[in-house]
Amino acid sequence: MSHVTGGGLAANLARVLPRGLEAVVDRSTWSPAPIFALVRRLGSVPLADLERTLNLGVGMVAVVAADGTDAAVARLTARGVPAWVLGEVREARPDDAVGDLTQGAKGVNGGAVRMVGRQQV
């Protein structure tokens, strides 16, 4: 589990993964609330800063086995908690040039997170 606080989704998730693994998070799997577009426009806040500071609305990430994702999403949804699959965990691919890579975040030499896709904010 990763409680996504200040520092962003990538940094918070990276520190709960073991070294040698990376999460590939697809930004296109969720639509941030309209408030983020307002903050971006009125404050001239770059998207990278919104993602790193305000997490674009993602507050918690649960890493579950691939064969348990449907059950986890169904259970949370049934309890009124918005849930979706935002990516996958795989062996780290440090030479992969796709996406934005965060590794060894927040003082923990753990796994890595590769942010891919585009947010519509």
N, C-alpha and C positions, 0 to 999 in steps of 0.2 A: 504494500500500500504506500502511496505517496500523497501526502497532504500538500497540495500545491499552494504555497504561500509566496511571499515576495521573493524575487529571484527567478521566477518564471517556471513554466511547465518543464522545460528541458532540464534545467539545473536540478530541480527537485526530484524529478524522476531518475536522472542519472545516478544520483547518490544512493538510491535503494537497489540498484542493479549490481550484480557481481561483476568484477573485472572480466573482460572477455566477451561480454554480452552488450548488445545495443538494442534499444527500442527504436523502431521506425514509426514516428508519429505523423499521420497524414492530416494536415491542417484542414483539408476539405471535408473532413468527416463531421464537422459541426459548424453551426452558424452562430457566431457571437451575438449577444443581445445588442439591440440598437444603441444602447448607451455608449458602447465602445466607438461606434462611428461618430457619435456626437463629440466625445472626448477627443478623438483624433482630429476632427474638423475644427472645433473651437479652440483647441489647445495647440494645434499644429504638431501633434504628437506622432512621430514616426511609428509605423506598424511594429517594427522590431522592439521599440520601447513599450508599446502596449502589451506585446506578447511577453516580454521579460518582466514587466512590473505588475501588470494587471491580469496576466494569465488568460486573457480573452474568455473568461467565464468558466474555465476548468478549475474546479476546486479540489478534486480528489481523483486519483488514478489507482485502480486495482489491477495488478498483474495476475492474470489467471491462466491456467493451462488452456491451450487452444480448444480442447474438447469440452471445456466448461464455460466458454464465453456466452453461448446462447442461454444457458441456465442462469448465469450471473446477471445478464442484461434483463431477462424476463423477471427475475426476482426483484431487482431494483425498480424496474418499471411498474410492477404490480404494487409497489409501496409508494409510488408517486415520485420516485427519484429519477431524474433524467439520466439515462445511461446509453452508451453506444460503444462500439469497438472503434478505437481511434488509431489503432496500428497493431504492430506485432513486435515480439522480441525474437532476436536471432543472434547468431554468433557475430561478433564485431567484424566489420569490414573497413579498417582504417584507410584503405586506398580508394574507397568508394567516393567519388567526387560529387555525388548527388545529395542535395539538401544541405542544411546547416547543422554541423556537428558540435555537440557539447559533450565534453568528457572531463572526468575528474572534477566535478563541480562542487562548490560549497565546502571545500576543505576535505572532501572524501575522494580517495582515489578508487572510485568504483567503476561502474559501467559507463555507457555513453548513450546519448539520445541524438538521433538524426531526424530533424524536422523537415518534412517534404510537403509538397502541395502548396496551395495558395488559400489564404483566408480572404473572404469577401467582407472587408470592414471599410 
